[in-house]
Protein backbone atom coordinates (compact mmCIF):
# COMPACT_ATOMS: atom_id res chain seq x y z
CA UNK A 1 0.00 0.00 0.00
CA UNK A 2 3.06 2.30 -0.06
CA UNK A 3 3.97 1.82 -3.73
CA UNK A 4 2.62 5.28 -4.56
CA UNK A 5 5.02 6.98 -2.15
CA UNK A 6 8.32 8.30 -3.44
CA UNK A 7 11.17 5.99 -2.43
CA UNK A 8 13.58 7.01 0.29
CA UNK A 9 16.90 8.11 -1.12
CA UNK A 10 18.90 8.77 2.05
CA UNK A 11 19.47 6.38 4.94
CA UNK A 12 19.68 9.20 7.47
CA UNK A 13 16.14 10.30 6.60
CA UNK A 14 14.86 6.76 7.12
CA UNK A 15 16.76 6.44 10.40
CA UNK A 16 15.40 9.77 11.68
CA UNK A 17 11.82 8.75 10.91
CA UNK A 18 12.31 5.33 12.49
CA UNK A 19 13.91 6.86 15.59
CA UNK A 20 10.94 9.19 16.05
CA UNK A 21 8.48 6.31 15.75
CA UNK A 22 10.51 4.02 18.00
CA UNK A 23 10.77 6.66 20.71
CA UNK A 24 7.00 7.19 20.62
CA UNK A 25 6.41 3.48 21.12
CA UNK A 26 9.26 3.02 23.60
CA UNK A 27 7.56 5.39 26.03
CA UNK A 28 5.11 2.56 26.78
CA UNK A 29 7.62 -0.30 26.84
CA UNK A 30 10.53 -0.77 29.22
CA UNK A 31 12.69 -2.72 26.75
CA UNK A 32 13.59 -2.15 23.12
CA UNK A 33 15.17 -4.71 20.79
CA UNK A 34 16.05 -4.10 17.14
CA UNK A 35 16.37 -6.70 14.40
CA UNK A 36 17.54 -5.96 10.89
CA UNK A 37 18.14 -8.27 7.94
CA UNK A 38 20.29 -7.35 4.94
CA UNK A 39 19.93 -3.60 4.34
CA UNK A 40 17.76 -3.54 7.46
CA UNK A 41 20.81 -4.67 9.45
CA UNK A 42 22.65 -1.53 8.39
CA UNK A 43 19.61 0.62 9.13
CA UNK A 44 19.24 -1.09 12.51
CA UNK A 45 22.87 -0.32 13.31
CA UNK A 46 22.40 3.35 12.41
CA UNK A 47 19.08 3.43 14.27
CA UNK A 48 20.74 2.06 17.41
CA UNK A 49 23.26 4.92 17.24
CA UNK A 50 20.51 7.49 16.67
CA UNK A 51 18.42 6.19 19.58
CA UNK A 52 21.46 6.16 21.84
CA UNK A 53 22.24 9.76 20.89
CA UNK A 54 18.65 10.64 21.82
CA UNK A 55 19.04 9.07 25.25
CA UNK A 56 17.22 5.75 24.67
CA UNK A 57 19.65 3.01 23.66
CA UNK A 58 18.09 -0.28 22.59
CA UNK A 59 18.68 -3.27 24.85
CA UNK A 60 19.87 -5.38 21.92
CA UNK A 61 20.56 -5.13 18.21
CA UNK A 62 20.38 -8.32 16.16
CA UNK A 63 21.73 -7.98 12.64
CA UNK A 64 21.80 -10.65 9.93
CA UNK A 65 22.88 -10.96 6.31
CA UNK A 66 25.12 -7.88 6.24
CA UNK A 67 28.83 -7.44 6.86
CA UNK A 68 29.96 -5.56 9.93
CA UNK A 69 30.32 -1.81 9.27
CA UNK A 70 33.98 -2.01 10.30
CA UNK A 71 34.83 -4.46 7.49
CA UNK A 72 35.92 -3.32 4.01
CA UNK A 73 33.12 -2.74 1.58
CA UNK A 74 32.66 -4.74 -1.59
CA UNK A 75 31.52 -3.20 -4.85
CA UNK A 76 29.73 0.09 -4.31
CA UNK A 77 28.51 0.43 -7.87
CA UNK A 78 26.42 -2.72 -8.31
CA UNK A 79 23.27 -0.62 -8.72
CA UNK A 80 24.89 1.07 -11.75
CA UNK A 81 25.47 -2.16 -13.67
CA UNK A 82 23.60 -2.61 -16.95
CA UNK A 83 20.33 -4.47 -16.40
CA UNK A 84 21.58 -7.86 -17.64
CA UNK A 85 24.73 -7.71 -15.50
CA UNK A 86 22.72 -6.63 -12.46
CA UNK A 87 20.31 -9.54 -12.88
CA UNK A 88 23.28 -11.92 -13.27
CA UNK A 89 24.78 -10.47 -10.08
CA UNK A 90 21.48 -10.99 -8.23
CA UNK A 91 21.34 -14.58 -9.48
CA UNK A 92 24.87 -15.24 -8.19
CA UNK A 93 23.92 -13.87 -4.78
CA UNK A 94 21.02 -16.38 -4.59
CA UNK A 95 18.97 -14.04 -2.39
CA UNK A 96 16.13 -13.46 -4.85
CA UNK A 97 13.76 -16.17 -5.98
CA UNK A 98 14.50 -17.18 -9.60
CA UNK A 99 10.77 -16.81 -10.38
CA UNK A 100 10.99 -13.10 -9.50
CA UNK A 101 14.02 -12.59 -11.72
CA UNK A 102 12.29 -14.46 -14.56
CA UNK A 103 9.04 -12.44 -14.35
CA UNK A 104 9.46 -9.11 -16.22
CA UNK A 105 6.93 -7.14 -14.14
CA UNK A 106 8.29 -8.38 -10.81
CA UNK A 107 11.85 -7.76 -11.98
CA UNK A 108 10.96 -4.20 -12.97
CA UNK A 109 9.44 -3.66 -9.53
CA UNK A 110 12.51 -5.10 -7.82
CA UNK A 111 14.95 -3.05 -9.87
C-alpha distances in whole Angstrom, upper triangle without the diagonal:
4,6,7,9,12,13,15,19,21,21,23,20,18,21,22,18,18,22,21,19,21,24,23,22,26,28,27,28,31,30,27,26,24,23,21,21,22,21,20,23,24,22,23,26,26,24,27,29,27,28,31,32,31,33,31,31,29,31,30,28,27,26,26,26,27,31,32,32,36,36,36,33,33,32,30,30,28,25,28,29,29,26,29,30,27,26,29,29,25,28,30,28,27,24,22,22,24,22,20,22,24,21,21,17,16,19,17,14,16,18
4,5,5,9,9,12,15,17,18,20,17,15,18,19,15,16,20,19,17,20,23,22,21,24,27,27,27,30,29,26,25,22,22,20,20,20,18,18,21,22,19,21,24,23,22,25,27,25,25,29,29,28,31,29,29,27,30,29,26,26,25,25,25,25,28,30,29,33,33,34,31,30,29,27,27,25,22,25,27,27,25,27,28,25,25,28,27,24,27,29,27,26,23,21,22,25,23,20,22,24,21,21,17,16,18,16,13,14,16
4,5,8,8,12,15,17,18,21,18,16,20,21,18,19,22,22,20,23,26,25,25,28,30,31,31,34,32,29,28,25,24,21,21,21,19,19,22,23,20,22,26,25,24,27,29,27,28,31,32,31,33,32,32,30,33,31,28,28,26,26,25,25,29,30,30,33,33,33,30,30,28,26,25,23,20,22,24,24,22,24,26,22,22,26,25,22,25,27,25,25,22,20,21,23,21,17,19,21,18,17,14,13,15,13,10,12,13
4,7,9,12,15,18,19,21,18,17,21,21,18,20,23,23,21,24,27,26,26,29,31,32,32,35,34,31,30,27,26,24,24,24,21,21,25,25,22,25,28,26,25,29,30,28,29,32,32,31,34,33,33,32,35,33,31,30,29,29,28,28,31,33,32,35,36,35,32,32,30,28,27,25,22,24,26,26,23,27,28,25,25,28,28,25,28,30,29,28,25,23,24,26,24,21,22,24,21,20,16,16,18,15,12,15,16
4,6,9,12,15,16,18,15,14,17,18,15,16,20,19,18,21,24,23,24,26,28,29,30,33,31,28,28,25,24,22,23,22,19,19,23,22,20,22,25,23,22,26,27,24,26,29,29,28,31,29,30,29,32,31,28,28,27,27,27,26,29,30,29,33,33,33,30,30,29,26,25,24,21,23,25,26,24,27,28,25,25,29,28,25,28,30,28,28,25,23,25,27,26,22,24,26,23,22,19,18,19,17,14,15,16
4,7,9,12,14,16,13,13,16,17,15,17,20,20,19,22,24,24,25,28,30,31,31,34,32,29,28,25,25,22,22,21,18,19,22,21,19,21,24,22,21,25,26,24,25,29,28,27,31,30,30,29,32,31,28,28,27,27,26,25,28,29,27,31,31,31,28,28,26,23,22,22,18,20,23,23,22,25,26,23,23,27,26,24,27,29,27,28,25,23,25,27,26,22,23,26,23,22,19,18,19,16,13,15,15
4,6,9,11,13,11,10,14,15,14,15,18,19,18,21,23,23,24,26,29,30,30,32,30,27,26,23,22,19,19,18,15,15,19,17,15,18,21,19,19,22,23,21,23,26,26,26,29,28,28,27,30,28,25,25,23,23,22,21,24,25,24,27,28,27,24,24,22,20,19,19,15,17,20,21,20,23,23,20,21,24,23,21,24,26,24,25,21,20,23,24,24,20,21,24,22,21,18,17,17,15,12,12,12
4,6,8,10,8,7,11,12,11,12,15,16,16,18,21,21,22,24,26,28,28,30,28,25,24,20,20,17,18,17,13,13,17,15,12,16,18,15,15,19,20,18,20,23,23,22,26,25,24,24,27,26,23,23,21,22,21,20,22,23,21,24,25,25,22,22,21,18,18,18,15,18,21,22,21,25,24,21,22,25,23,21,25,26,24,25,22,21,24,26,26,23,23,26,25,23,21,20,19,18,15,15,14
4,7,9,8,9,12,13,13,15,17,18,19,21,23,24,25,26,29,31,31,32,30,27,25,22,21,19,19,17,13,14,17,15,13,17,18,15,16,20,20,18,21,23,23,23,26,26,25,25,28,27,24,24,22,22,21,19,21,22,20,23,24,23,20,20,19,15,15,16,13,15,18,20,20,23,23,19,21,24,22,21,25,26,23,25,22,22,25,27,27,24,23,27,26,24,22,21,20,18,16,15,14
4,5,6,7,9,10,11,13,15,16,17,19,20,22,23,24,27,29,29,30,28,24,23,20,20,17,18,16,13,13,15,13,11,14,15,12,13,17,16,15,18,20,19,20,23,23,22,22,26,24,21,22,20,21,21,18,20,20,17,20,21,21,18,20,19,15,16,17,15,17,20,23,23,26,25,21,24,26,23,22,26,27,24,26,23,23,27,29,30,26,26,29,29,27,26,24,23,21,19,18,17
4,5,5,6,9,10,10,12,14,15,16,18,20,21,22,24,26,26,27,25,21,20,16,16,14,15,14,10,10,12,9,7,11,11,9,10,13,13,12,15,17,17,17,20,20,19,19,22,21,18,19,16,18,18,15,17,17,14,18,19,19,17,18,18,15,17,18,16,18,21,24,24,27,25,22,24,26,23,22,26,26,23,25,22,22,26,28,29,26,26,29,29,28,27,24,23,22,20,19,18
4,5,5,6,9,10,10,12,14,15,16,18,20,20,22,25,25,26,24,20,20,17,18,16,18,17,13,13,14,11,9,11,12,8,9,12,11,9,13,15,14,14,18,18,17,18,21,21,18,20,18,20,20,18,19,18,15,18,20,21,19,21,21,18,20,21,19,22,25,27,28,30,29,26,28,30,27,26,29,29,26,28,25,26,29,32,33,29,30,33,33,32,30,28,27,26,24,22,22
4,5,5,6,9,10,11,13,14,16,17,19,20,22,24,24,26,24,21,21,18,19,17,19,18,15,14,16,14,11,13,14,11,11,14,14,11,14,17,16,15,19,19,19,19,23,22,20,21,20,22,22,20,22,21,19,22,24,24,22,24,23,20,21,22,20,22,26,28,28,31,30,26,28,31,28,26,30,31,28,29,26,26,29,32,32,29,29,33,32,31,29,27,26,25,22,21,21
4,5,5,6,9,10,11,12,14,16,17,18,20,22,22,24,22,18,18,15,15,14,15,15,12,11,13,11,8,10,12,10,9,13,13,11,13,16,16,16,19,18,18,17,21,20,17,18,17,19,19,18,20,20,18,21,23,24,21,23,23,20,21,21,19,22,25,27,27,30,29,25,26,29,26,24,28,29,25,27,23,24,26,29,30,26,27,30,29,29,27,24,24,23,20,19,20
4,5,5,6,9,10,10,12,14,15,16,18,20,20,21,19,16,15,13,14,12,15,15,12,10,12,10,7,8,10,7,5,9,10,7,9,12,12,12,15,14,14,14,18,17,14,16,15,18,19,17,19,18,16,19,21,22,21,23,23,21,23,23,21,24,27,30,29,32,31,27,28,31,28,26,29,30,26,28,24,25,28,31,32,28,29,33,32,32,30,27,27,26,24,22,22
4,5,5,6,9,10,11,13,14,15,17,20,20,21,20,17,17,15,17,16,19,19,16,14,16,14,10,12,13,10,8,11,11,7,9,12,11,11,14,14,14,15,19,19,17,19,19,21,23,21,22,21,19,22,24,26,24,26,26,24,25,26,24,27,30,32,32,35,34,30,32,34,31,29,33,33,30,31,28,29,31,34,35,31,32,36,35,34,32,30,30,29,26,25,25
4,5,5,6,9,10,11,13,14,16,18,19,21,20,16,17,15,16,16,18,19,16,14,16,15,11,12,14,12,10,13,14,10,11,15,14,13,16,15,16,16,20,20,18,20,20,22,23,22,24,23,21,25,27,28,26,28,28,25,26,27,25,27,30,32,32,34,34,30,31,34,31,29,32,33,30,31,27,28,30,33,33,30,31,34,33,33,30,28,28,27,24,23,24
4,5,5,6,8,10,11,12,14,16,16,18,16,13,13,11,13,13,15,17,14,12,13,13,9,9,12,10,7,10,12,9,9,13,14,12,15,13,14,13,16,16,14,16,16,19,20,19,22,21,20,23,25,27,25,27,27,25,26,26,25,28,30,33,32,34,33,30,30,33,30,28,31,32,28,29,25,26,28,32,32,29,30,34,32,32,30,27,28,27,24,23,24
4,5,5,6,9,10,10,12,15,15,16,15,12,13,11,14,14,17,19,16,14,15,14,11,10,12,10,6,9,10,7,6,10,10,9,11,10,11,11,15,15,14,17,17,20,22,21,22,21,20,23,25,27,26,28,29,26,28,29,27,30,33,35,35,37,36,32,33,36,33,31,34,34,31,32,28,29,32,35,35,32,34,37,36,36,34,31,31,31,28,26,27
4,6,5,6,9,10,11,14,15,17,16,14,15,14,17,17,21,22,20,17,18,18,14,14,16,13,10,12,13,10,9,12,12,10,12,11,13,14,17,18,17,20,21,23,25,24,26,25,23,26,29,30,29,31,32,29,31,31,29,32,35,37,36,39,38,35,36,38,36,33,36,37,34,34,31,31,34,37,37,34,35,39,37,37,35,32,33,32,29,28,29
4,5,5,6,9,10,12,13,15,15,12,14,13,15,16,19,21,19,16,18,18,14,13,16,15,11,13,15,12,11,14,15,13,14,12,14,14,17,17,17,19,20,22,24,24,26,25,24,27,30,31,30,32,32,30,32,31,29,32,35,37,36,39,38,34,35,37,35,32,35,36,33,33,29,30,32,35,35,32,34,37,35,36,33,30,31,31,27,26,28
4,5,5,6,9,10,10,12,11,9,10,10,13,14,18,20,18,15,16,16,13,12,14,13,9,10,13,11,8,12,13,11,12,10,11,10,13,14,14,16,17,20,23,22,24,23,22,25,28,30,29,31,32,30,32,31,30,33,36,38,37,39,38,34,35,37,35,32,35,36,32,32,29,29,32,35,35,32,34,37,36,37,34,31,32,32,29,27,29
4,5,5,6,9,10,11,11,10,12,13,16,17,21,23,21,18,19,19,16,14,16,15,11,11,13,11,8,11,12,9,10,8,10,10,13,15,16,18,20,23,26,25,27,25,24,27,30,32,31,33,34,32,34,34,33,36,38,41,40,42,41,38,38,41,38,36,38,39,35,36,32,33,35,39,39,36,38,41,40,40,38,35,36,35,32,31,32
4,6,6,8,10,12,13,12,14,15,18,19,23,25,23,20,21,22,18,17,19,18,14,15,17,14,12,15,15,12,13,11,14,14,16,18,18,21,23,26,28,28,30,28,27,30,33,35,34,36,37,34,36,36,34,37,40,42,41,44,43,39,40,42,40,37,40,41,37,37,34,34,36,40,39,37,39,42,40,40,38,35,36,36,32,31,33
4,5,6,7,10,10,9,12,13,16,18,21,24,23,19,20,21,18,16,19,18,14,15,17,15,12,15,17,14,14,12,13,12,14,16,17,19,21,24,26,26,29,28,27,30,32,35,34,36,37,35,37,36,35,38,40,42,41,43,42,39,39,41,39,36,39,39,36,36,32,32,34,38,38,35,37,40,39,40,37,34,35,35,32,31,33
4,5,5,7,7,7,10,12,15,18,21,24,23,19,20,21,18,15,17,17,14,13,15,14,10,13,15,12,12,8,10,9,11,14,15,18,20,23,26,26,28,26,26,29,31,34,33,35,37,35,37,37,35,39,41,43,42,44,43,40,40,42,39,37,39,40,36,36,33,34,36,39,39,37,39,42,41,42,39,36,37,37,34,33,34
4,6,8,10,10,14,16,19,21,25,28,27,23,23,24,21,19,21,20,17,16,18,16,13,15,16,13,12,10,13,12,14,17,18,21,24,27,30,30,31,30,29,32,34,37,36,39,40,38,40,40,39,42,44,47,45,48,47,43,44,46,43,40,43,44,40,40,36,37,39,43,43,40,42,45,44,45,42,39,40,40,37,36,38
4,7,9,10,14,16,19,22,25,28,28,24,24,26,23,20,22,22,19,18,21,19,16,17,19,17,15,13,15,14,15,17,19,22,24,27,30,31,33,31,31,34,36,39,38,40,42,40,42,41,40,43,46,48,46,49,48,44,44,46,44,41,43,44,40,40,36,37,39,42,42,40,42,45,44,45,42,39,41,41,37,36,38
4,6,7,11,13,16,20,23,26,26,22,22,24,21,18,20,21,17,16,19,18,15,16,19,16,15,12,13,11,12,14,16,18,21,24,28,28,30,29,29,31,34,36,36,38,40,38,41,40,39,42,44,47,45,47,46,43,43,45,42,39,41,42,38,38,34,35,37,41,41,39,41,44,43,44,42,39,40,40,37,35,38
4,7,10,14,17,20,24,27,27,23,23,24,22,19,20,21,18,16,18,18,14,15,18,16,14,10,11,10,10,13,16,18,21,24,28,28,30,28,28,30,33,36,36,38,40,39,41,41,40,43,45,48,47,49,47,44,44,46,43,40,42,43,39,39,35,37,39,42,43,41,43,46,45,46,44,41,42,42,39,37,39
4,7,10,13,17,20,24,24,20,19,21,19,16,17,18,15,13,16,16,13,13,17,15,13,10,10,7,6,9,12,14,18,21,24,25,26,24,25,27,29,33,32,35,37,36,38,38,37,41,42,45,44,46,44,41,41,42,40,37,39,39,35,35,32,34,35,39,40,38,40,43,42,44,42,38,39,40,36,35,37
4,7,10,13,17,20,20,16,16,17,15,12,14,15,12,10,13,14,10,12,15,14,13,9,8,5,5,7,9,12,14,18,21,21,23,21,22,24,26,29,29,31,33,32,34,34,33,37,39,41,40,42,41,37,37,39,36,34,36,36,32,32,29,30,32,36,37,35,36,40,39,40,38,35,36,36,33,31,33
4,7,10,14,17,17,14,13,15,14,10,12,14,11,9,13,14,11,13,16,16,15,11,9,6,6,5,6,8,11,14,18,18,20,18,19,22,24,27,26,28,30,29,32,31,31,34,36,39,38,39,38,34,34,36,33,30,32,32,29,29,25,27,29,33,34,32,33,37,36,38,36,33,33,34,31,29,31
4,7,10,13,13,10,9,11,10,6,9,11,9,8,12,12,11,13,16,16,16,12,10,7,8,6,5,6,8,11,15,15,17,16,16,19,21,24,23,25,27,26,28,28,27,31,32,35,34,35,34,30,31,32,29,27,29,29,25,25,22,24,26,30,31,29,30,34,33,34,33,29,30,31,27,25,27
4,7,10,11,8,7,10,10,7,9,12,10,10,14,15,14,16,19,19,19,16,14,11,11,8,6,5,6,8,11,12,15,14,16,19,20,22,21,23,25,24,26,25,25,29,30,32,31,32,31,28,28,29,26,24,26,26,22,22,19,20,23,26,27,25,27,30,30,31,30,27,27,28,25,23,25
4,7,7,4,4,7,7,5,8,11,10,11,14,15,15,17,19,20,21,18,16,13,14,11,8,6,5,6,9,9,12,12,14,17,18,20,18,20,21,20,23,21,21,25,26,29,27,29,27,24,24,26,23,20,22,22,19,19,16,17,20,24,25,23,24,27,27,28,27,24,24,25,22,19,21
4,6,5,5,8,9,9,11,13,13,14,17,18,19,20,23,23,25,22,19,17,18,14,11,9,6,5,6,7,11,12,14,17,17,19,17,18,19,19,21,19,19,23,24,26,25,26,24,21,21,22,19,17,19,19,15,15,12,14,17,20,22,19,21,24,24,26,25,21,21,22,20,17,19
4,5,5,7,9,10,11,13,14,16,18,19,20,22,23,25,26,24,21,19,20,17,13,11,8,6,5,5,9,11,12,16,15,16,14,14,15,15,17,15,16,19,20,23,22,23,21,18,18,19,16,14,16,16,12,13,10,12,15,18,20,18,19,22,23,24,23,20,19,20,18,15,16
4,5,5,6,9,10,11,12,14,16,17,18,20,21,23,24,23,20,19,21,18,14,13,10,9,8,7,10,12,12,15,15,16,14,14,15,14,15,14,14,17,19,22,21,22,21,17,18,20,17,15,18,18,14,16,12,14,17,20,22,19,19,23,23,24,23,20,19,20,17,14,15
4,5,5,6,8,10,10,12,14,15,16,18,19,20,22,20,18,15,17,15,11,10,8,9,9,9,12,13,13,17,17,18,16,17,18,17,19,18,17,21,23,25,24,26,24,21,21,23,20,18,21,21,17,18,14,16,19,22,23,21,22,25,25,26,24,21,21,22,19,16,18
4,5,5,6,9,10,10,13,14,15,16,18,20,21,19,16,14,16,13,9,8,5,6,7,6,9,9,10,13,14,16,15,16,18,17,20,19,19,22,24,27,26,27,25,22,23,24,21,19,21,21,17,18,15,17,20,24,25,23,24,27,28,28,27,24,23,24,22,19,20
4,5,5,6,8,10,11,12,14,16,17,19,20,19,16,15,17,14,11,11,8,9,10,7,9,8,8,11,13,14,13,14,16,15,17,17,17,20,22,25,25,27,25,21,23,24,21,19,22,22,18,20,17,19,22,25,27,24,25,28,29,29,28,25,24,25,22,19,20
4,5,5,6,8,10,10,12,14,15,16,18,17,15,14,16,14,11,11,10,12,12,11,12,12,11,15,16,18,16,18,19,17,19,19,18,22,24,27,26,28,26,23,24,26,23,21,24,24,21,22,19,20,23,26,28,25,25,29,29,29,28,25,24,24,22,19,20
4,5,5,6,9,10,10,12,14,15,16,14,12,10,13,10,7,8,7,10,12,11,13,12,12,15,17,19,18,20,21,20,22,22,22,25,27,30,29,31,29,26,27,28,25,23,26,26,22,23,20,22,24,28,29,26,27,31,31,31,30,27,26,27,24,22,23
4,5,5,7,9,10,11,13,15,16,14,11,10,13,10,7,9,8,11,13,11,11,9,9,12,14,16,16,18,20,19,22,22,22,25,27,30,30,32,30,27,28,29,26,24,27,26,23,24,21,23,27,30,31,29,29,33,33,34,32,29,29,29,27,24,25
4,5,5,6,9,10,11,12,14,14,12,12,15,13,10,12,11,14,16,13,14,12,10,13,15,17,16,19,21,19,21,22,22,24,27,30,30,32,30,27,28,30,27,25,28,28,24,26,23,25,28,31,33,30,30,34,34,34,32,30,29,29,26,24,24
4,5,5,6,8,10,10,12,11,9,9,13,12,10,12,12,15,17,15,16,15,13,16,19,21,20,22,24,22,24,25,24,27,29,32,32,34,32,29,30,32,29,27,30,30,26,27,24,26,29,32,33,30,31,35,34,34,33,30,29,29,27,25,25
4,5,5,6,9,10,11,9,6,6,9,9,7,10,11,15,17,16,16,14,13,16,18,21,21,23,25,24,26,27,26,29,32,35,34,36,35,31,32,34,30,29,32,31,27,29,26,28,30,34,35,32,33,37,37,37,36,33,32,33,30,27,28
4,6,5,6,9,10,10,8,9,12,12,10,14,14,17,19,17,17,14,13,15,18,20,20,23,25,23,26,27,27,29,32,35,35,37,35,32,34,35,31,30,33,32,29,31,28,30,33,36,37,34,35,39,39,39,37,34,34,34,31,29,29
4,5,5,6,9,9,8,10,14,14,13,16,16,19,21,19,20,17,15,18,21,23,22,25,26,24,27,28,27,29,32,35,35,38,36,32,34,36,32,31,34,34,30,32,29,30,33,37,38,35,35,39,39,38,37,34,34,33,31,29,29
4,5,5,6,5,5,7,11,12,12,15,16,20,22,21,21,19,18,20,23,25,25,28,29,27,30,30,30,32,35,38,38,40,38,35,36,38,35,33,36,36,32,33,30,31,34,38,39,36,37,40,40,40,38,35,35,35,32,30,31
4,5,5,5,4,7,10,12,12,16,17,21,23,21,22,19,17,19,22,25,25,28,30,28,31,32,31,34,37,40,40,42,40,37,38,40,36,35,38,37,33,35,32,34,36,40,41,38,39,43,43,43,41,38,38,38,35,33,34
4,5,7,8,11,14,15,15,19,20,23,25,23,23,20,18,20,23,25,25,29,30,28,31,32,31,34,37,40,40,42,40,37,39,40,37,36,39,38,35,37,33,35,38,41,43,40,40,44,44,44,42,39,39,38,36,34,34
4,6,8,11,14,16,16,20,21,25,27,25,26,23,21,23,26,28,28,31,33,30,33,34,33,35,38,41,41,44,42,39,40,42,39,37,40,40,37,38,35,36,39,42,43,40,41,45,44,44,42,39,39,39,36,34,35
4,6,10,12,15,16,20,21,25,28,26,27,24,22,24,27,30,30,33,35,33,36,36,36,38,41,44,44,46,44,41,42,44,41,39,42,42,38,39,36,38,40,44,45,42,43,47,46,46,44,41,41,41,38,37,37
4,6,9,12,13,17,19,23,25,24,25,23,22,23,27,29,29,32,34,32,35,35,35,38,40,43,42,45,43,40,41,42,39,37,40,40,36,37,34,35,38,41,42,40,41,44,44,44,42,39,39,39,36,35,36
4,6,9,10,14,16,19,23,21,22,19,19,20,23,26,27,29,32,30,33,33,33,36,38,41,41,43,41,38,39,40,37,35,38,37,33,34,31,33,36,39,40,38,39,43,42,43,41,38,38,38,35,33,34
4,5,7,11,13,17,20,19,20,18,18,20,23,26,26,29,31,29,32,32,32,35,37,40,39,41,39,36,37,38,35,33,35,35,31,32,29,31,33,37,38,35,37,40,40,41,39,36,36,36,33,31,33
4,7,10,13,17,21,20,21,19,19,21,24,27,27,30,32,31,34,34,34,37,39,42,41,43,41,38,38,39,36,34,36,36,32,32,29,32,34,37,39,37,38,41,41,42,41,37,38,39,36,33,35
4,6,10,13,17,17,18,16,17,19,21,24,24,27,29,29,32,31,31,35,36,39,38,40,38,35,35,36,33,31,33,32,28,29,26,28,31,34,35,34,35,38,39,40,38,35,35,36,33,31,32
4,6,10,13,13,14,13,14,16,18,21,21,23,26,25,28,27,27,31,32,35,35,36,34,31,31,32,29,27,29,29,25,25,22,25,27,31,32,30,32,35,35,36,35,32,32,33,30,27,29
4,7,10,11,13,12,14,16,17,20,20,22,24,24,27,26,26,30,31,34,33,34,32,29,29,30,27,25,26,26,22,22,19,22,24,28,29,28,29,32,33,34,33,30,29,31,28,25,27
4,7,7,9,9,11,14,15,17,17,18,21,20,23,22,23,26,27,30,29,30,28,25,26,26,23,21,23,22,19,19,16,19,22,25,27,25,26,30,30,31,31,27,27,28,26,23,24
4,6,8,10,12,15,15,17,16,17,19,20,22,20,21,25,25,28,27,28,26,23,23,23,20,18,20,19,15,16,13,16,19,22,24,22,23,27,27,29,29,25,24,26,24,21,22
4,7,10,12,15,14,15,14,14,16,17,19,17,18,22,22,25,24,24,22,19,19,20,17,15,16,15,12,12,10,13,16,19,21,20,20,24,25,26,26,23,22,24,22,18,20
4,7,9,11,10,12,11,11,14,14,17,15,17,20,21,24,23,24,22,19,20,20,17,15,18,16,13,14,12,15,19,21,24,22,22,25,27,27,27,24,23,24,23,19,20
4,6,8,7,9,8,10,13,14,17,16,18,21,21,25,25,26,23,20,22,21,18,17,19,17,14,16,15,18,22,24,27,25,24,28,29,30,30,27,25,27,26,22,22
4,5,6,9,9,12,15,15,19,19,20,23,24,28,28,29,26,24,25,25,21,21,23,21,18,20,19,22,25,27,30,28,28,31,33,33,33,30,29,30,28,25,25
4,6,8,8,11,14,14,17,18,19,22,23,27,28,29,26,24,26,26,22,22,24,23,20,22,20,23,27,29,32,29,29,32,34,34,34,31,29,30,28,25,25
4,7,9,12,15,15,19,20,22,24,25,29,30,31,28,26,28,28,24,24,27,24,22,24,23,26,30,32,34,32,32,35,37,37,37,34,32,33,32,28,28
4,6,9,13,14,17,18,20,22,23,27,28,29,25,23,26,25,21,22,24,21,19,22,21,24,28,29,32,31,29,33,35,35,35,32,30,31,31,27,26
4,7,10,11,15,16,18,20,21,24,26,26,23,21,24,23,19,20,23,20,18,22,21,24,27,29,32,30,29,32,34,34,34,32,29,30,30,26,25
4,7,7,11,12,14,16,17,21,22,23,20,18,20,20,16,17,20,18,16,19,19,21,25,26,29,27,25,29,30,30,31,28,26,27,26,23,21
4,6,9,9,12,14,14,18,19,20,16,15,17,17,13,14,17,15,13,17,17,19,23,23,26,25,23,26,28,28,29,26,23,25,25,21,20
4,6,6,9,10,11,14,16,17,13,12,15,15,11,13,16,14,13,17,17,18,22,23,25,23,21,24,26,26,27,25,21,22,23,19,17
4,6,8,9,11,14,16,18,15,13,16,16,13,14,18,17,15,19,18,19,23,24,26,23,22,25,26,25,26,24,21,21,21,18,16
4,5,5,7,11,13,15,12,10,14,14,12,13,17,16,15,19,18,19,22,23,25,22,20,23,24,23,24,22,19,19,20,17,14
4,5,5,9,10,12,9,7,10,11,8,10,13,13,12,15,15,15,19,19,21,19,16,19,21,20,21,19,16,16,17,14,12
4,6,8,9,12,10,7,10,12,10,11,14,15,14,16,15,15,18,19,21,18,15,19,19,18,18,17,14,14,14,12,9
4,6,9,11,10,8,12,13,12,13,16,17,17,19,19,18,21,21,23,20,17,20,21,19,20,19,16,15,16,14,11
4,6,8,6,5,9,10,9,11,14,14,15,17,18,17,20,19,21,19,16,18,19,18,19,18,15,15,17,15,11
4,6,5,6,9,10,11,12,14,15,17,19,19,18,20,19,20,18,15,17,18,16,18,17,14,13,16,15,11
4,6,5,6,9,10,11,12,14,15,17,17,15,17,16,17,14,11,13,14,12,14,14,10,10,13,12,9
4,5,5,6,9,10,11,12,14,16,17,15,16,14,16,14,11,12,14,12,15,15,11,12,15,14,11
4,5,5,6,9,10,10,12,14,16,15,17,15,17,16,12,14,16,15,18,17,13,14,17,15,12
4,5,5,6,9,10,11,13,13,12,15,14,16,14,11,13,15,14,16,15,11,12,14,11,9
4,5,5,6,9,10,11,11,10,12,10,12,11,7,10,12,11,14,12,9,11,13,10,9
4,5,5,6,9,10,12,11,13,11,14,13,9,11,14,14,17,16,12,15,17,14,13
4,5,5,6,9,10,11,13,12,15,14,11,14,16,17,19,17,13,15,17,14,12
4,5,5,7,7,7,10,9,12,11,8,12,14,15,16,14,11,13,14,11,10
4,5,5,7,7,8,7,11,10,8,10,13,15,17,15,12,15,16,13,13
4,5,8,10,11,11,14,14,12,14,17,18,21,18,15,18,19,16,16
4,5,8,10,11,15,14,12,15,18,19,21,18,15,18,18,15,15
4,6,7,8,12,12,11,13,16,18,19,16,15,18,18,14,16
4,7,9,12,11,11,14,16,17,18,15,13,17,16,12,14
4,6,8,7,7,10,12,14,15,11,10,13,13,10,12
4,5,5,7,9,10,13,14,11,11,14,14,11,14
4,5,5,6,9,12,13,11,10,14,14,12,14
4,5,5,6,10,11,9,9,13,13,12,14
4,5,5,8,9,6,6,10,10,8,11
4,6,7,9,7,5,9,10,9,10
4,6,9,8,7,10,12,12,13
4,6,5,6,9,10,10,12
4,6,5,6,9,10,10
4,5,5,6,9,10
4,5,5,6,9
4,5,5,6
4,5,5
4,6
4
